[in-house]
Amino acid sequence: MPDTPLDLARVQRRTVLVLAIGQVLGGIAFGATLSLGAVIAADVSGDDAFAGLATAAVTFGTALVALPLAALARRRGRAISLATGMTVALAGVVLLIVATGARIFPLLLLALALIGAGQAANLQSRFAAADLATDATRGRSLSLVVWATTIGAVAGPNLAGPGEALGAAWGMPPLTGPYVFTVVGQLLAIALYLVALRPDPLLLAQRLSTDAASDPSVDTIEHPDRPARARYAIFAVAAAHVVMVSVMAMTPVHLLHHGATLSVVGLTLSLHVAGMFALSPVFGLLADRFGRAPTILLGQALLVTALLVASAGADDMTAVTVGLVLLGLGWSATTVAGSALLTESSAERLRTRRQGFSDFAMSIVGASGAITAGLLLGAIGYAGLALAALLVVAATVALVPIAWTGRTASAPASAT
């Protein structure tokens, strides 16, 4: 027999809580890699031009495992898939420490690619939060899990100082000390997913869909397939990601060239990550209340403002920081609304595959953007890089009529 509505509501609340805690732990790894990856890459390679390859390697690794993790989730459930992604990332952290100490740049890039598996798991978590959600609360459920990343991701860069002291005391290679916290966070996240994410939300959603097909009296979270809207959702999320990654990846190097200390870089990146995640519940509520397309447009407006501020104030650390915060906010609004749009525009049999492809697409374009950004930084500078990113935003706005449906219809609250 399927769960009663009361049981389903309890399962959904527990699922969101477990995923949120996992995001806090996984966010520590994301924040540390975000702030130190480019610096370590430049140091080990001996050339600042290769700094962007750090973010490119992470995002390429995320892309590489996104579809396999989605397929694994489809077969074995979210818990196994998320734990697997975090385990691969843990191996990457260990390899990164070895590569930094040995100063082997290709090995460092491989390590960063493996760490990308943890980011793929973090991305998949937001879809896991939507497995049992209704149309009326899907944006909120997604955004609460995205928001939880704030704690770990903001803490990660700020662990650079204590981590370096700890690493020096233990004889670790320079700049790798903060990854001690990453290892601990990932181990705890793996244990959490395997033990606490029960019943598995995706497997339960699949069972409910099957039950509803044979018994019309059973509440369903199934939707008619709307491929055009789903494709636009994938495009919008990927476009916002490539804009964010391209500018963000070059900011640490740009700031260091303007005399900023490693601590200042860490603080700037922390504020950017806070912009990415801290207000996501607000964007989730807006997406549920006013619709997915209007919230995506709000995200594009924030991205335009961010790019203009960063370009005009490229030589001012305060302006760059403000631009990065706005960049994070624009990414957040688009990602939350786009992810909700993708989920509800896909039939259950296609949903997990499309979610995996969305994560693959946003990661592969992010990797390409990080590589291109390094070249653009040398050719046209930081200000020119920010202006060039406006072209991607323009494309997202031009195509938004595909997704325009206004406010989503309310659904039964049984799976809140």
C-alpha atoms as one frame of an Amber mdcrd trajectory, in Angstrom:
protein
   0.000   0.000   0.000   1.299   3.527  -0.668   2.112   5.825   2.217  -0.780
   7.838   3.584  -0.715  11.593   2.890   0.384  12.222   6.497   3.250   9.752
   6.192   4.297  11.215   2.858   4.433  14.700   4.312   6.596  13.424   7.162
   8.909  11.614   4.761   9.328  14.768   2.665  10.171  16.898   5.700  12.721
  14.336   6.853  14.189  14.091   3.344  14.683  17.843   3.058  16.280  17.956
   6.527  18.731  15.137   5.758  19.634  16.657   2.394  20.136  20.058   4.007
  22.560  18.641   6.573  24.396  16.809   3.800  24.695  20.068   1.875  26.264
  21.773   4.881  28.914  19.054   5.034  29.429  18.906   1.273  29.567  22.678
   1.044  32.781  22.751   3.061  34.544  20.909   0.246  32.977  23.183  -2.385
  34.016  26.351  -0.568  37.605  25.235   0.029  38.096  24.142  -3.584  36.488
  27.346  -4.852  38.889  29.611  -2.979  42.126  27.596  -3.195  41.902  25.593
  -6.412  42.943  28.418  -8.745  45.739  29.527  -6.415  47.130  25.975  -6.077
  46.920  25.460  -9.847  48.839  28.668 -10.508  51.446  27.759  -7.897  52.017
  24.164  -9.033  52.015  25.014 -12.749  54.130  28.143 -12.279  51.892  30.128
 -14.649  48.851  32.237 -13.747  47.401  31.493 -17.182  46.670  27.965 -15.973
  44.731  29.124 -12.899  41.410  28.795 -14.692  42.100  25.126 -15.352  41.405
  24.402 -11.677  37.755  25.411 -11.927  37.612  23.855 -15.393  38.846  20.527
 -14.016  36.308  20.533 -11.176  33.413  21.390 -13.467  34.572  18.896 -16.090
  34.679  16.217 -13.393  31.189  17.223 -12.313  29.980  16.870 -15.888  31.694
  13.520 -16.325  29.852  11.890 -13.421  26.521  13.732 -13.622  24.846  11.273
 -16.003  26.258   8.112 -14.358  25.116   9.386 -10.933  21.649  10.109 -12.323
  21.485   6.611 -13.826  22.648   5.121 -10.531  19.974   7.083  -8.692  17.351
   5.781 -11.064  18.378   2.183 -10.362  19.439   2.277  -6.700  18.018   5.504
  -5.282  19.329   8.883  -4.217  21.169   7.692  -1.090  23.508   5.345  -2.971
  24.068   7.888  -5.734  24.882  10.787  -3.385  27.192   8.672  -1.226  29.009
   7.412  -4.317  29.635  10.945  -5.569  31.028  12.020  -2.206  33.280   8.947
  -2.026  34.846   9.717  -5.411  35.387  13.313  -4.289  37.069  12.110  -1.106
  39.582  10.170  -3.198  40.149  13.346  -5.177  41.003  15.369  -2.077  43.620
  12.840  -0.999  45.102  12.861  -4.502  45.145  16.680  -4.541  47.291  16.763
  -1.415  49.699  14.264  -2.973  49.834  16.149  -6.293  50.478  19.486  -4.587
  53.297  18.059  -2.508  54.858  16.363  -5.545  54.147  19.431  -7.739  52.716
  17.323 -10.560  50.263  19.535 -12.438  48.491  16.853 -14.539  47.907  14.807
 -11.370  46.512  17.922  -9.691  44.016  18.382 -12.527  42.947  14.742 -12.200
  42.432  15.235  -8.456  40.314  18.336  -9.049  38.229  16.436 -11.610  37.535
  13.723  -9.032  36.540  16.393  -6.502  33.955  17.467  -9.059  32.031  14.279
  -8.260  31.205  15.782  -4.881  29.830  18.862  -6.602  27.736  16.589  -8.830
  26.283  15.003  -5.690  25.566  18.434  -4.233  23.763  19.435  -7.422  21.733
  16.215  -7.427  20.583  16.937  -3.880  18.332  19.754  -5.045  16.495  17.373
  -7.367  16.239  14.825  -4.552  14.400  17.470  -2.536  11.863  17.752  -5.357
  11.172  14.022  -5.762   8.193  14.086  -3.387   7.285  17.798  -3.599   4.131
  19.265  -5.144   3.936  22.033  -7.744   2.942  24.500  -5.033   6.023  23.799
  -2.899   8.643  22.468  -5.317  10.572  25.736  -5.506  10.635  26.030  -1.724
  11.846  22.460  -1.221  14.604  22.893  -3.798  15.670  26.221  -2.378  15.898
  25.032   1.223  18.454  22.404   0.236  20.334  24.926  -1.912  20.282  27.365
   1.020  21.870  24.840   3.358  24.993  24.876   1.199  25.574  28.428   2.463
  26.881  27.305   5.824  29.515  24.923   4.553  30.425  26.859   1.421  30.919
  30.137   3.297  32.840  28.382   6.055  35.096  26.581   3.571  37.085  29.589
   2.281  37.355  31.020   5.788  38.980  27.823   7.011  42.022  28.730   4.900
  43.828  30.382   7.790  43.213  27.735  10.479  43.699  24.999   7.879  47.076
  26.345   6.839  48.204  26.448  10.461  46.999  22.885  10.976  48.632  21.730
   7.756  51.954  23.349   8.661  51.913  21.649  12.051  51.311  18.291  10.363
  53.913  18.866   7.636  51.352  19.023   4.805  52.163  20.754   1.473  51.473
  24.521   1.409  47.851  25.533   0.764  46.500  22.011   1.397  45.828  22.253
   5.131  42.191  23.407   4.724  41.401  20.148   2.948  41.628  18.348   6.290
  38.224  19.864   7.050  37.026  18.754   3.629  37.902  15.121   4.346  36.019
  15.181   7.647  32.968  16.816   6.064  32.806  14.323   3.228  33.125  11.304
   5.502  30.243  12.579   7.626  28.125  13.302   4.535  28.639   9.781   3.171
  27.557   8.241   6.475  24.544  10.549   6.684  23.205   9.677   3.234  23.615
   5.943   3.709  22.051   5.848   7.169  19.444   8.622   7.300  18.052   9.074
   3.775  15.348   6.439   4.263  12.951   5.768   2.722  14.731   6.836  -0.422
  12.739   9.747  -1.942  13.288   8.801  -5.588  12.414   5.133  -5.129   9.321
   6.140  -3.165   8.311   8.626  -5.881   8.672   5.908  -8.517   6.483   3.573
  -6.482   3.832   6.264  -5.979   3.780   6.931  -9.719   3.290   3.228 -10.421
   0.528   2.974  -7.807  -1.239   6.035  -9.228  -1.191   4.533 -12.717  -3.107
   1.507 -11.481  -5.303   3.253  -8.901  -6.774   6.696  -9.791  -7.591   7.342
  -6.112  -3.883   7.564  -5.237  -2.355  11.065  -5.213   0.215  11.431  -7.977
   3.227  13.664  -8.550   3.274  12.682 -12.222   3.164  15.420 -14.908   2.523
  15.465 -18.642   5.772  15.723 -20.574   6.580  19.206 -21.917   9.922  18.829
 -23.694  10.236  22.409 -24.974   9.905  23.828 -21.468  12.307  21.204 -20.153
  14.903  22.101 -22.796  14.608  25.792 -21.956  15.029  25.028 -18.262  18.233
  23.123 -19.007  19.482  26.007 -21.154  18.667  28.704 -18.579  20.412  26.873
 -15.733  23.484  26.135 -17.873  23.654  29.715 -19.146  23.522  31.196 -15.649
  26.211  28.754 -14.559  28.624  29.609 -17.366  28.233  33.327 -16.649  28.869
  32.805 -12.956  31.803  30.416 -13.351  33.556  32.447 -16.048  33.719  35.605
 -13.953  34.133  33.956 -10.566  36.988  31.679 -11.664  39.160  34.626 -12.684
  38.405  36.796  -9.657  41.011  35.300  -7.253  43.825  35.829  -9.759  42.529
  39.319 -10.618  42.393  40.320  -6.954  45.832  38.915  -6.177  47.284  40.927
  -9.047  45.758  44.032  -7.453  47.485  43.383  -4.130  44.808  41.467  -2.239
  45.890  38.958   0.396  44.768  35.336   0.460  42.450  36.175   3.371  40.809
  38.977   1.373  40.332  36.634  -1.565  38.770  34.075   0.770  36.376  36.661
   2.216  35.374  37.871  -1.242  34.656  34.343  -2.402  32.719  33.662   0.808
  30.446  36.614   0.131  29.961  35.425  -3.450  29.005  31.941  -2.258  26.635
  33.513   0.272  24.983  35.278  -2.659  24.665  31.955  -4.462  22.884  30.206
  -1.613  21.750  32.427   1.262  18.640  33.924  -0.382  17.623  30.812  -2.314
  14.519  30.281  -0.099  13.331  33.743  -1.158  13.738  32.810  -4.808  12.017
  29.485  -4.134   9.006  31.263  -2.654   8.935  33.708  -5.579   9.071  30.828
  -8.065   6.176  29.072  -6.302   4.131  32.259  -5.959   4.724  34.085  -9.245
   5.994  31.371 -11.572   9.251  29.921 -12.832   9.733  32.207 -15.863   9.349
  35.518 -13.940  11.879  34.306 -11.376  14.309  33.334 -14.142  13.934  36.858
 -15.549  14.675  38.297 -12.112  17.841  36.219 -12.091  18.880  37.642 -15.458
  18.348  41.192 -14.203  20.611  40.466 -11.252  23.262  38.981 -13.553  23.210
  42.045 -15.806  23.642  44.346 -12.807  26.475  42.185 -11.468  28.380  42.191
 -14.740  28.044  45.936 -15.211  29.226  46.656 -11.666  32.177  44.258 -11.975
  33.188  45.759 -15.308  32.878  49.392 -14.278  34.690  48.793 -10.975  37.244
  46.225 -12.070  40.063  48.095 -10.300  38.088  48.539  -7.075  38.006  45.568
  -4.683  34.722  46.748  -3.165  33.019  46.980  -6.558  34.327  43.554  -7.557
  32.970  42.098  -4.309  29.549  43.703  -4.832  29.512  42.391  -8.390  30.327
  38.880  -7.206  27.532  38.936  -4.615  25.012  40.040  -7.248  26.405  37.392
  -9.585  25.672  34.752  -6.955  22.133  36.061  -6.450  21.396  35.933 -10.176
  22.729  32.387 -10.359  20.576  31.377  -7.390  17.305  32.763  -8.756  17.847
  31.137 -12.145  19.013  27.785 -10.789  16.161  27.391  -8.297  13.423  28.402
 -10.745  15.005  26.532 -13.666  15.406  23.323 -11.658  11.770  23.461 -10.548
  10.680  24.112 -14.134  12.697  21.149 -15.418  11.294  18.755 -12.811   7.647
  19.622 -13.403   8.039  19.719 -17.200   9.304  16.127 -17.369   7.319  12.915
 -17.185   8.477  10.637 -14.368  10.098   8.129 -16.720  12.282  10.914 -18.205
  12.820  13.118 -15.181  15.980  11.639 -13.674  17.707  11.379 -17.055  16.946
  15.025 -17.857  18.069  16.137 -14.420  21.364  14.340 -14.964  21.729  15.921
 -18.391  21.030  19.346 -16.888  23.847  18.870 -14.386  26.080  17.583 -17.191
  25.274  20.579 -19.388  25.815  23.206 -16.714  29.098  21.602 -15.717  30.514
  21.149 -19.209  29.708  24.723 -20.212  31.119  25.873 -16.886  34.373  24.062
 -17.620  34.489  25.556 -21.101  33.699  28.972 -19.677  36.497  28.763 -17.126
  39.023  27.888 -19.841  37.753  30.629 -22.147  37.719  33.108 -19.264  41.426
  32.561 -18.685  42.128  33.429 -22.309  39.790  36.432 -22.239  41.338  37.719
 -19.027  44.716  37.910 -20.751  43.265  39.394 -23.945  40.655  41.938 -22.802
  41.037  42.076 -19.026  38.585  41.488 -16.196  36.266  44.323 -17.267  36.063
  42.990 -20.821  35.379  39.482 -19.550  32.387  40.724 -17.547  30.948  42.566
 -20.556  31.401  39.548 -22.824  29.279  37.458 -20.445  26.302  39.754 -21.145
  25.800  37.969 -24.478  24.817  34.766 -22.670  22.312  36.624 -20.510  20.756
  38.183 -23.611  20.158  34.738 -25.118  18.427  33.513 -21.948  16.077  36.504
 -21.923  15.294  36.178 -25.635  14.163  32.563 -25.212  12.130  32.959 -22.026
   8.707  32.985 -23.809   9.150  29.227 -24.253   8.746  28.792 -20.514   6.224
  31.502 -19.775   3.258  29.953 -18.013   2.756  32.395 -15.158   2.017  31.179
 -11.670   2.073  27.436 -11.140  -1.150  25.762 -10.188  -1.478  24.663  -6.631
  -1.206  20.962  -6.000  -2.393  18.886  -3.078  -0.310  19.608   0.002   0.060
  15.959   0.957   3.679  15.790  -0.222   4.802  19.125   1.112
